[in-house]
Amino acid sequence: MKTTNQATGTSFAPLGALTLADARAELATLKRERAIIDARIIAIVGHIDSLATAERPEFAVPERELMAHAGMSSREARDAVARSLVTESAPQLADALAKGDTTAAHLDAVGRGLKIAGADRDAFLAHMPHLATAATTMSIGDFNTLVKDTAKAVQSDGGLALFEQQQRQTYIKTWTDHEGMLQVRGQFDPISGAAFTSLVEQQKERMFHSGDREVPVNVAPGIEPNDHRRAHALLALINHSPATDDIARPQRAEVVVHIDLATLTG
């Protein structure tokens, strides 16, 4: 038998009768109801703020009203006002919250994203349709990561977007160590890096399926067989003609020999 809360009219089943499945279902329902209440509070905050106009001379400070009449702490009141400001920039999230499809925490994540984006907020807001959809399906942890990554991706430095920065930071460096082994180090922007990885992996697979699978990979301790294959795949790509994938250029090491005149004529 359910009991009814006299203040709200909401009916609840006795706790002792709840199974784990029942408890989970009720939590999901309460989550939606809390979201709807949060959305209503945010809407009221916006309405109170709009009262200070020439047509409506009544003036009220939203934070004070929330503390006095909603029983909020000063921090809770500030959070509610901040959420109201976020919904002005992201009305899609306000709609989702009003339907109970997302949470106030997701709205807070977008607020933090706007701060990260800074002067590039318009570029960040261009992603809002995608973010609003994600807010209805993703956990707050995953959504927070998505928002941060999106905000950082649109940031610019003196007009230089993040991707352009990554392109400028692309490099490759080689040197020979004390054992005579060639060492390679570098980094690539995401697009070039994806193309590089794809080519190497495709070549590795071609080598594997053309007969490499039958040949035991003999590698030194600490070297992964697939890393060994990737090294040979990269060499195969380097030594193939740009015009075709079938004609290999002969491998050769370029050696420069310096002979002085005295040695030559002595």
C-alpha positions as CSV (number, residue, x, y, z in Angstrom):
1,M,0.0,0.0,0.0
2,K,1.4,3.4,-1.0
3,T,1.6,6.4,1.3
4,T,1.0,9.9,0.2
5,N,3.1,12.9,1.1
6,Q,0.6,15.4,2.4
7,A,2.8,18.4,1.3
8,T,3.3,17.4,-2.3
9,G,0.6,14.8,-2.9
10,T,3.2,12.4,-4.2
11,S,2.6,8.7,-3.5
12,F,5.4,6.4,-2.4
13,A,5.5,2.6,-1.7
14,P,6.7,1.6,1.8
15,L,10.5,1.2,1.8
16,G,10.2,-2.3,3.3
17,A,8.3,-3.5,0.2
18,L,10.8,-2.2,-2.3
19,T,12.9,-4.6,-4.2
20,L,16.2,-3.5,-5.8
21,A,14.5,-3.1,-9.1
22,D,11.7,-1.1,-7.5
23,A,14.2,1.2,-5.8
24,R,16.1,1.7,-9.1
25,A,12.8,2.5,-10.9
26,E,11.8,5.0,-8.2
27,L,15.2,6.7,-8.3
28,A,14.8,7.1,-12.1
29,T,11.4,8.7,-11.6
30,L,12.7,11.0,-8.9
31,K,15.6,12.0,-11.1
32,R,13.1,13.1,-13.8
33,E,10.9,14.9,-11.3
34,R,13.9,16.7,-9.8
35,A,15.0,17.8,-13.3
36,I,11.5,19.2,-14.0
37,I,11.6,21.1,-10.6
38,D,15.1,22.4,-11.4
39,A,13.9,23.6,-14.8
40,R,10.9,25.4,-13.2
41,I,13.2,27.1,-10.6
42,I,15.5,28.3,-13.4
43,A,12.5,29.6,-15.4
44,I,11.3,31.5,-12.3
45,V,14.8,33.0,-11.8
46,G,14.7,34.3,-15.4
47,H,11.2,35.7,-14.8
48,I,12.2,37.5,-11.6
49,D,15.2,38.9,-13.4
50,S,12.9,40.2,-16.2
51,L,10.7,42.2,-13.8
52,A,13.3,45.0,-13.5
53,T,12.1,46.8,-16.7
54,A,10.5,50.1,-17.4
55,E,7.1,48.4,-17.9
56,R,7.5,46.4,-14.7
57,P,9.2,48.6,-12.1
58,E,9.1,45.9,-9.5
59,F,12.7,44.9,-8.7
60,A,13.9,41.8,-7.0
61,V,17.3,40.1,-6.7
62,P,16.9,36.5,-7.7
63,E,19.6,35.2,-5.2
64,R,17.8,36.9,-2.3
65,E,14.4,35.6,-3.4
66,L,15.7,32.0,-3.6
67,M,17.3,32.2,-0.2
68,A,14.2,33.7,1.4
69,H,11.5,31.8,-0.3
70,A,13.1,28.5,-1.6
71,G,15.2,27.9,1.5
72,M,18.4,27.8,-0.6
73,S,21.9,28.5,0.7
74,S,23.7,31.4,-0.9
75,R,25.8,28.9,-3.0
76,E,22.6,27.0,-4.1
77,A,21.1,30.4,-5.1
78,R,24.1,31.4,-7.1
79,D,24.1,28.0,-8.9
80,A,20.5,28.5,-9.8
81,V,21.1,32.0,-11.2
82,A,24.2,30.7,-13.1
83,R,22.1,27.9,-14.7
84,S,19.5,30.5,-15.8
85,L,22.2,32.4,-17.6
86,V,23.4,29.2,-19.3
87,T,19.9,28.4,-20.5
88,E,19.9,31.8,-22.3
89,S,22.7,30.6,-24.4
90,A,21.6,27.0,-24.6
91,P,17.8,26.9,-24.8
92,Q,17.9,23.3,-26.1
93,L,19.2,22.2,-22.7
94,A,16.5,24.1,-20.9
95,D,13.9,22.2,-22.9
96,A,15.5,18.9,-22.2
97,L,15.7,19.7,-18.5
98,A,12.0,20.7,-18.4
99,K,11.1,17.4,-19.9
100,G,13.2,15.5,-17.3
101,D,15.5,14.2,-20.0
102,T,18.7,15.6,-18.5
103,T,20.0,17.0,-15.2
104,A,21.1,20.3,-13.7
105,A,24.6,18.8,-13.4
106,H,24.7,18.5,-17.2
107,L,23.7,22.2,-17.4
108,D,26.5,23.1,-15.0
109,A,29.0,21.2,-17.2
110,V,28.0,23.4,-20.2
111,G,28.4,26.5,-18.0
112,R,32.0,25.4,-17.2
113,G,32.5,24.7,-21.0
114,L,31.5,28.3,-21.7
115,K,34.1,29.6,-19.3
116,I,36.8,27.4,-20.9
117,A,35.8,28.6,-24.4
118,G,36.0,32.2,-23.2
119,A,36.2,34.5,-26.3
120,D,35.4,31.5,-28.5
121,R,32.0,30.9,-26.9
122,D,30.2,31.3,-30.3
123,A,32.3,28.5,-31.8
124,F,31.5,26.4,-28.7
125,L,27.8,27.1,-28.9
126,A,27.8,26.0,-32.5
127,H,28.2,22.5,-31.1
128,M,25.2,22.9,-28.8
129,P,22.8,20.7,-30.9
130,H,25.2,17.8,-30.5
131,L,25.8,18.5,-26.9
132,A,22.1,18.9,-26.1
133,T,21.5,15.4,-27.6
134,A,24.4,13.9,-25.7
135,A,23.2,15.4,-22.4
136,T,20.1,13.2,-22.6
137,T,22.0,10.0,-23.0
138,M,25.5,10.4,-21.4
139,S,26.4,10.1,-17.7
140,I,27.5,13.3,-16.2
141,G,31.2,12.1,-16.0
142,D,31.3,11.3,-19.7
143,F,29.4,14.4,-20.7
144,N,31.7,16.6,-18.6
145,T,34.7,15.2,-20.5
146,L,32.9,15.8,-23.9
147,V,32.1,19.4,-23.0
148,K,35.7,20.1,-21.9
149,D,37.2,18.5,-25.0
150,T,34.7,20.5,-27.2
151,A,35.5,23.8,-25.4
152,K,39.3,23.2,-25.7
153,A,39.0,22.2,-29.4
154,V,37.4,25.6,-30.3
155,Q,39.9,27.7,-28.3
156,S,42.2,29.9,-30.2
157,D,45.5,31.5,-29.5
158,G,46.0,34.8,-31.3
159,G,43.6,33.6,-34.0
160,L,45.3,30.3,-34.3
161,A,42.8,27.4,-33.7
162,L,43.8,24.3,-31.8
163,F,44.0,22.2,-35.0
164,E,46.2,24.8,-36.6
165,Q,48.4,24.8,-33.5
166,Q,48.6,21.0,-33.8
167,Q,49.7,21.3,-37.4
168,R,52.4,23.7,-36.5
169,Q,53.6,21.4,-33.7
170,T,53.9,18.4,-36.1
171,Y,57.5,17.2,-36.4
172,I,59.7,14.2,-36.8
173,K,63.3,13.8,-35.5
174,T,65.9,11.1,-36.1
175,W,69.2,10.4,-34.5
176,T,71.6,7.5,-34.1
177,D,72.2,6.2,-30.6
178,H,75.5,4.9,-29.2
179,E,74.8,1.4,-30.4
180,G,74.2,2.5,-34.0
181,M,70.4,2.1,-33.9
182,L,68.4,4.8,-35.6
183,Q,66.0,6.4,-33.2
184,V,62.8,8.1,-34.4
185,R,60.6,10.5,-32.5
186,G,57.8,12.8,-33.6
187,Q,54.2,13.9,-33.3
188,F,51.4,14.6,-35.8
189,D,48.2,16.5,-35.8
190,P,45.1,14.2,-35.4
191,I,44.3,14.1,-39.2
192,S,47.8,13.5,-40.4
193,G,48.4,11.1,-37.5
194,A,45.3,9.1,-38.4
195,A,46.4,8.9,-42.0
196,F,49.9,7.8,-41.0
197,T,48.5,5.1,-38.6
198,S,46.1,3.9,-41.2
199,L,48.8,3.5,-43.9
200,V,51.1,1.6,-41.6
201,E,48.4,-0.7,-40.2
202,Q,47.1,-1.4,-43.8
203,Q,50.7,-2.3,-44.9
204,K,51.2,-4.4,-41.8
205,E,48.0,-6.4,-42.6
206,R,49.0,-6.8,-46.3
207,M,52.4,-8.2,-45.2
208,F,50.7,-10.5,-42.7
209,H,48.1,-11.9,-45.1
210,S,50.6,-12.2,-48.0
211,G,52.6,-14.9,-46.0
212,D,54.1,-13.2,-43.0
213,R,51.7,-15.1,-40.8
214,E,53.6,-18.3,-41.7
215,V,56.9,-16.8,-40.7
216,P,57.8,-16.8,-37.0
217,V,58.5,-13.2,-35.8
218,N,62.0,-13.3,-34.2
219,V,62.2,-10.2,-32.0
220,A,64.5,-9.2,-29.1
221,P,63.2,-9.4,-25.6
222,G,60.9,-6.4,-24.8
223,I,59.9,-5.9,-28.4
224,E,56.3,-6.6,-29.3
225,P,55.9,-8.7,-32.5
226,N,53.3,-6.3,-33.9
227,D,55.6,-3.3,-33.2
228,H,58.3,-5.1,-35.1
229,R,55.9,-5.7,-38.0
230,R,54.9,-2.0,-38.0
231,A,58.6,-1.0,-38.3
232,H,58.9,-3.2,-41.4
233,A,55.6,-2.0,-42.7
234,L,56.9,1.6,-42.5
235,L,60.1,0.7,-44.2
236,A,58.1,-1.1,-47.0
237,L,56.0,2.1,-47.5
238,I,59.1,4.3,-47.6
239,N,60.8,2.1,-50.1
240,H,57.8,1.9,-52.5
241,S,57.4,4.3,-55.4
242,P,54.9,7.1,-54.8
243,A,53.3,6.2,-58.1
244,T,52.6,2.5,-57.4
245,D,52.4,0.2,-54.5
246,D,53.9,-2.7,-56.4
247,I,57.3,-1.5,-57.5
248,A,59.9,-1.2,-54.7
249,R,62.9,1.0,-54.8
250,P,66.1,-0.8,-53.8
251,Q,67.1,-0.2,-50.2
252,R,70.4,1.5,-49.9
253,A,72.4,3.4,-47.3
254,E,74.0,6.6,-48.4
255,V,77.6,6.7,-47.3
256,V,79.7,9.8,-47.8
257,V,83.5,9.2,-47.9
258,H,85.9,12.1,-47.4
259,I,89.3,11.7,-48.9
260,D,91.8,14.5,-48.5
261,L,94.2,15.5,-51.3
262,A,97.3,14.1,-49.5
263,T,95.8,10.7,-49.2
264,L,94.6,10.7,-52.8
265,T,98.0,11.7,-54.3
266,G,100.3,10.0,-51.7
